[in-house]
Amino acid sequence: MRLDLRTVRLRLAEPLRISRAVTTERDAVHFAVHHGGLTGHGEAVASAYLRLPADRIRCEADALRPGLDRFPDPETALVELQRGAVPFKELPAGVLAAVEAALLDLVGKRAGAPVHQLLGRLAPVAAGTARTIGIEPPDRAAVLAARLVAAGFTVLKVKAGSADPADDLARVRAVREHAPGARLLLDPNGAWTASQAQRLIPAFAAAGVEAVEQPIPAGTPDVLAAVAERSPVPVIADEDAVDHEDACRLAGRVHGVNLKLAKCGGVHQVLRIHAALGGSGTEVMLGCLAASSLGIAPAVHLADRARWIDLDGHLLLAHDPWQGIGGADGTVRTPDRAGLGVLPVPDPAAVARPAPGGAPAAAGR
């Protein structure tokens, strides 16, 4: 097998402001694993919060190449990856998830089956996804909410964490007024103290919020569990639920854990955590980073395992270089194609402009 890498810049259509940062663009490394005339694709997105810059992604992937070459086929490589064998054992979670996605894509193409069938689900998967509204003035948040509901979204996630919590409450109330039928999730990204969370969550619940993600800073899961115990709405751990160990520690103590493939290590880890949480009362939220359809697609194939779906990262982009999982109407879907089912989209900048007189311009040589 041969591994090729390509780094691309993903630009957001509009800046996304959360409590700790503003995102305008993100580098992504596309993985292409070739074998037997077929190619499987995966994507790892750079993240300062996860301490995974693009140059580290490429460095880790370059070091993987010799080990990947030793496997006779992608099926064997996928089994070894999922059992944590060398050379996959020490990879950062985001890189591991991207390699696994490329192998799943390739194995699915070789079998003529979509990934969700490889994972034991025969029927296609379709799920309503939340759409994020960043920390915006209330009037702008209201306009965005009305526009999203008109497009078909039934779940909206509102970011919080303003210096004055009253601004967050005004934003939520404006969204509720202009999207009265939408389900509302709130995500302060750890901006509140525990005492603030216990005071504020009931006010947001009264404004129509049905669940709150990571209200307090990561690092004190026992405190988060205490906040969840007193909360009138479900509390979902995100930054405190990085991996299997974290999820097991919180099982039965919070209402949900937000699993992002780039954070926990890929599809096999989501399935492992999902199984571990069974019967605990803690449910799964599937989340994501800002990424292309290629980066989001593996999670879409898992969407029927989750109570909450937040797979809108590709919808935030000015130009998505991949297509196939939908979402613009509020629903993400597994494509009816083998593997992950996504297809590349031509770069608008690479499309030749018409030559004078209306004839197509000649392609560069």
C-alpha positions in Angstrom: 0.0 0.0 0.0 1.1 3.5 -0.7 0.2 6.6 1.4 0.1 10.0 -0.2 -0.6 13.3 1.6 -1.8 16.7 0.6 -2.3 19.8 2.7 -5.2 22.1 1.9 -6.5 25.3 3.5 -10.2 25.2 4.6 -11.6 28.7 4.9 -14.8 29.3 6.8 -17.6 31.2 5.1 -17.7 33.5 8.2 -15.6 33.7 11.3 -16.8 31.4 14.1 -16.4 32.9 17.6 -16.5 30.7 20.7 -15.5 31.5 24.2 -11.8 30.8 23.8 -11.0 31.7 20.1 -12.2 32.8 16.7 -11.8 30.5 13.8 -11.5 31.8 10.2 -9.6 28.9 8.6 -8.1 25.5 9.3 -5.4 23.4 7.6 -6.4 19.9 6.6 -4.2 17.0 5.5 -5.8 14.6 3.1 -4.7 11.0 3.3 -4.8 8.8 0.2 -4.1 5.1 0.7 -3.6 3.2 -2.7 -3.8 -0.5 -3.2 -4.8 -2.7 -6.1 -5.9 0.2 -8.3 -8.2 1.7 -5.7 -7.8 4.6 -3.3 -9.2 5.2 0.2 -9.4 8.7 1.5 -9.3 10.3 5.0 -8.8 13.7 6.5 -7.0 15.1 9.6 -7.6 18.7 10.4 -5.1 20.8 12.3 -6.2 21.9 15.8 -4.3 24.2 18.2 -6.6 23.1 21.0 -5.7 19.4 20.4 -2.0 20.4 19.9 -2.0 19.0 16.4 -0.6 21.4 13.8 -0.5 20.4 10.1 3.2 19.9 10.2 2.9 17.4 13.0 0.2 15.5 11.2 2.4 15.2 8.1 5.4 14.2 10.2 3.4 11.4 12.0 2.0 10.2 8.7 5.4 10.2 7.0 6.7 8.0 9.8 3.8 5.6 9.3 4.6 4.9 5.7 7.1 2.1 6.1 4.9 0.2 8.6 1.9 0.6 6.3 3.8 -0.8 3.4 4.4 -4.1 5.3 0.7 -5.0 5.3 -0.5 -7.3 2.5 -3.8 -5.5 2.1 -6.0 -2.8 3.7 -8.2 -5.3 5.5 -5.2 -6.6 7.5 -4.0 -3.1 8.2 -7.5 -2.1 9.5 -7.7 -5.0 11.9 -4.2 -4.2 13.2 -5.1 -0.5 13.6 -8.2 -1.3 15.5 -6.4 -3.6 17.9 -3.8 -1.0 18.6 -0.8 -2.7 17.1 2.4 -1.2 15.8 2.8 1.0 13.7 -0.5 2.7 14.7 -0.1 2.4 18.5 1.5 5.8 19.2 -0.3 7.9 16.6 -2.1 11.1 17.8 -5.9 10.6 17.8 -6.5 12.9 14.9 -4.0 11.1 12.7 -5.2 7.7 13.8 -8.8 8.6 12.9 -7.7 9.9 9.4 -5.7 6.7 8.6 -8.6 4.5 9.8 -11.0 6.5 7.6 -8.8 6.0 4.6 -8.6 2.3 5.3 -12.4 2.0 5.9 -13.0 3.8 2.6 -10.6 1.5 0.8 -11.9 -1.7 2.4 -15.5 -0.6 1.6 -14.6 0.1 -2.1 -12.9 -3.3 -2.3 -16.0 -5.0 -0.9 -18.5 -2.9 -2.9 -20.2 -1.8 0.4 -20.7 1.5 2.2 -18.9 1.9 5.6 -22.1 1.7 7.6 -22.6 -1.9 6.3 -19.0 -2.8 7.3 -20.0 -1.6 10.8 -23.0 -3.8 11.0 -25.9 -1.5 9.8 -27.6 -2.6 6.6 -29.9 0.4 6.2 -28.5 3.8 5.1 -28.1 6.3 7.9 -29.8 9.7 7.9 -29.9 12.1 10.9 -30.8 15.7 11.7 -27.7 17.6 12.6 -27.4 20.7 14.8 -26.1 23.8 13.2 -23.9 26.1 15.2 -24.5 29.8 15.8 -21.3 31.4 17.2 -21.1 34.2 19.8 -22.9 36.9 17.8 -25.0 39.9 18.7 -28.6 38.9 19.4 -30.0 40.6 16.2 -27.6 38.7 14.0 -28.1 35.4 15.8 -31.8 35.9 15.2 -31.4 36.4 11.5 -29.1 33.3 11.3 -31.6 31.2 13.2 -34.5 32.2 11.0 -32.5 31.5 7.9 -31.4 28.0 9.2 -34.9 27.0 10.2 -36.2 28.0 6.8 -33.5 25.8 5.2 -34.7 22.8 7.2 -32.7 22.7 10.4 -34.6 21.6 13.5 -31.6 21.7 16.0 -29.5 24.8 16.6 -26.4 24.9 18.8 -25.8 28.4 20.3 -22.3 29.2 21.6 -22.0 30.9 24.9 -19.1 32.3 27.0 -19.4 36.1 26.6 -17.8 38.2 29.2 -21.3 39.1 30.4 -23.6 36.0 30.6 -26.5 38.3 30.0 -25.3 38.7 26.5 -25.5 34.9 26.0 -29.0 34.8 27.4 -30.1 37.6 25.1 -28.7 35.6 22.1 -30.5 32.5 23.1 -33.8 34.4 23.6 -33.4 36.0 20.2 -32.8 32.6 18.6 -35.8 31.1 20.4 -38.0 34.0 19.3 -37.0 33.6 15.6 -36.8 29.8 15.6 -39.7 28.8 18.0 -39.9 25.2 16.8 -36.2 24.4 16.9 -34.5 22.4 19.6 -31.7 24.4 21.2 -28.4 23.2 22.5 -26.0 25.5 24.4 -22.2 25.3 24.4 -20.1 27.6 26.6 -16.9 25.7 25.8 -15.9 25.6 29.5 -16.3 29.3 30.0 -18.2 29.3 33.4 -17.2 28.4 36.9 -19.1 25.7 38.7 -21.1 28.2 40.7 -21.9 30.2 37.6 -23.1 27.1 35.8 -25.4 26.1 38.6 -26.9 29.6 38.6 -27.1 30.1 34.8 -28.2 26.7 33.5 -31.8 27.1 35.0 -32.1 30.5 33.3 -31.1 29.0 29.9 -33.4 26.1 30.4 -36.2 28.5 31.0 -35.3 30.2 27.7 -35.7 26.9 25.8 -32.3 25.2 26.0 -32.6 21.5 26.2 -29.0 20.5 26.9 -25.7 22.1 27.8 -22.2 21.1 26.6 -19.2 21.4 28.9 -20.3 24.4 31.0 -17.1 24.5 33.1 -13.4 24.2 32.2 -12.0 20.7 31.5 -9.9 19.0 34.2 -12.3 18.6 37.1 -14.7 15.8 36.0 -16.0 15.3 39.5 -17.1 18.9 39.6 -18.7 18.6 36.2 -20.6 15.5 37.5 -21.8 17.6 40.4 -23.1 20.3 38.1 -24.9 17.7 36.0 -26.5 16.2 39.1 -28.1 19.6 39.9 -28.9 20.6 36.3 -32.6 20.8 35.1 -31.4 19.8 31.6 -28.9 17.3 30.3 -25.2 18.2 30.7 -22.9 16.8 28.0 -19.1 16.5 28.6 -16.9 17.5 25.7 -13.4 18.7 26.6 -13.6 16.4 29.7 -14.5 13.4 27.5 -11.5 12.9 25.3 -11.1 9.1 25.2 -12.4 5.8 26.4 -11.0 6.2 29.9 -12.6 9.7 30.3 -15.9 8.4 29.1 -15.9 5.4 31.4 -15.0 7.8 34.3 -18.1 9.9 33.5 -20.5 7.0 32.7 -23.7 7.4 34.8 -22.5 10.8 36.1 -23.2 13.1 33.2 -26.0 12.8 30.7 -23.9 12.6 27.6 -20.4 12.7 26.2 -19.5 14.5 23.0 -17.4 12.1 20.9 -15.3 13.6 18.1 -13.3 11.2 16.0 -10.3 13.5 15.9 -10.4 13.7 19.7 -11.0 10.0 20.6 -9.1 8.2 17.8 -11.7 7.2 15.2 -14.6 5.0 14.4 -13.5 2.0 16.3 -13.0 4.1 19.5 -16.5 5.6 19.2 -17.9 2.1 18.9 -15.9 1.0 21.9 -17.1 3.9 24.0 -20.7 3.5 22.9 -20.6 -0.1 24.0 -19.0 0.8 27.4 -21.7 3.4 28.1 -24.6 1.0 27.4 -27.0 0.9 30.3 -25.2 3.7 32.2 -27.6 6.4 31.5 -24.9 8.4 29.7 -25.6 8.9 26.0 -23.5 9.8 23.0 -23.3 13.0 21.1 -21.4 12.9 17.9 -19.5 16.1 17.3 -16.8 17.4 14.9 -14.3 20.1 14.2 -14.6 22.4 11.2 -13.7 20.0 8.4 -14.6 19.0 4.9 -17.3 16.4 4.0 -14.4 13.9 3.8 -13.5 14.6 7.5 -17.2 14.4 8.6 -18.2 11.4 6.6 -16.9 8.6 9.0 -19.0 10.0 11.8 -22.1 10.2 9.6 -21.9 6.4 9.2 -22.2 6.2 13.0 -25.0 8.7 13.4 -27.7 6.2 14.4 -25.7 5.4 17.6 -26.1 8.9 19.0 -28.8 10.8 20.7 -27.4 14.2 19.7 -25.8 14.9 16.3 -23.6 17.9 15.7 -21.9 17.2 12.3 -22.0 20.6 10.7 -18.3 21.2 10.3 -18.4 21.0 6.5 -21.4 23.4 6.4 -19.2 26.2 7.9 -16.8 26.2 4.9 -16.7 28.8 2.1 -15.8 25.9 -0.2 -16.0 22.2 0.7 -13.5 20.2 -1.4 -15.6 17.1 -1.0 -19.3 16.3 -1.3 -21.8 13.5 -0.7 -23.1 13.6 2.9 -25.6 16.4 2.5 -26.5 18.6 5.5 -27.5 21.8 3.9 -31.2 21.0 4.6 -30.5 20.0 8.2 -30.0 16.3 7.6 -26.7 14.4 7.0 -26.9 11.1 5.1 -24.7 8.2 4.2 -24.2 8.1 0.4 -25.4 5.1 -1.7 -21.8 4.4 -2.7 -19.1 2.0 -1.5 -16.7 3.2 1.2 -17.3 6.5 2.8 -19.2 7.5 -0.3 -17.8 11.1 -0.7 -16.5 12.5 -3.9 -14.0 15.3 -4.6 -15.3 18.7 -5.8 -13.3 20.7 -8.3 -11.6 23.7 -6.8 -13.3 26.8 -8.2 -10.0 28.5 -8.5 -8.8 25.7 -10.8 -11.7 25.9 -13.2 -10.6 27.5 -16.5 -12.2 30.8 -17.4 -13.8 31.2 -20.9 -11.4 32.6 -23.4 -12.3 35.7 -25.4 -15.1 35.0 -27.8 -16.7 32.4 -25.5 -14.4 29.5 -26.3 -13.1 27.5 -23.4 -9.6 28.5 -22.3 -6.9 26.0 -23.0 -5.7 24.0 -20.0 -2.2 24.8 -18.8 0.5 22.4 -19.9 
